[in-house]
Amino acid sequence: MRVILADDSTLLREGLVRLLAEEGHEVVAAVGDGAALVAAVEAAPDVDAVVVDVRMPPTHTDEGLRAALEIRRRWPGVGVLVLSQYVEKRYATELLTGEGAAEGADERADGAGPSGARSGGVGYVLKDRVVQVDEFLDALERVATGRAAFDPEVVRRLLARSTRTDPLGRLTPREREVLDAMAQGHANAAIAERLYVSRSAVEKHINAIFEKLELPGNAGYSRRVLAVLRYLGS
């Protein structure tokens, strides 16, 4: 993969550069702020993915997020993996539901959007996961190939809702487990393996989820994407 990194921590940034290089990937640029990240993507719009922190100079609030959203809008074919120290609920939801983000969460193995053009995926991983090299690399590969990659802890925090007002309250515990795995970006085969059920059982649960959430099979948006958006935004 061809990757651009953005993090104001020189130590972490250089560590990721070395890690990716050792894995055979090309780090096109490694920068320390959001503006430099956007400029780097503008100079190399054919990169597969960017890895970006949420809080970077000059205010250390949401510079990385705003840069990520701009990249999603201007270069939808570039995957975006947010690497943050904390679970920023509003930021994670905004990134997934922002313009250009919907197709990236679909389960398309080739990363192609409805029009056939490649659509980059989106992910949100906690920095603690970097020590789990395989998990980090798997998340990066997912967003680079048009899929989603959400840390399980991020998903749990986003979904801390009251069932009394939660439209997802009609789902069974197993259906919620399946939808939780979908929100993390897992394909049906991977969900089946994680839950120790057959793939046909997973497909049955997903169809039940679509029915209970009253999601039509529109051509513009995948019902899988709509279910995940409902899950994260309810």
Salt bridges, closest charged atoms under 4 A:
ASP7 OD2 - LYS127 NZ 3.09
ASP8 OD2 - HIS60 ND1 3.70
GLU22 OE2 - ARG18 NE 3.37
GLU26 OE1 - ARG2 NE 3.35
GLU42 OE2 - ARG74 NH2 3.23
ASP46 OD1 - ARG2 NH1 2.98
ASP53 OD2 - LYS127 NZ 3.05
ASP62 OD1 - ARG66 NE 3.04
GLU70 OE2 - ARG74 NH1 2.76
GLU88 OE2 - ARG55 NH2 2.68
GLU94 OE1 - ARG90 NH1 3.51
ASP106 OD2 - ARG108 NH1 2.18
GLU107 OE1 - ARG224 NH1 3.14
GLU135 OE1 - ARG129 NH1 2.87
ASP138 OD2 - ARG142 NH2 2.92
ASP151 OD2 - ARG129 NE 2.71
GLU153 OE1 - ARG156 NH2 2.98
GLU153 OE2 - ARG157 NE 2.70
ASP166 OD2 - ARG176 NH1 3.71
GLU175 OE1 - LYS212 NZ 2.88
GLU177 OE1 - ARG174 NH1 2.87
GLU203 OE2 - ARG199 NE 3.72
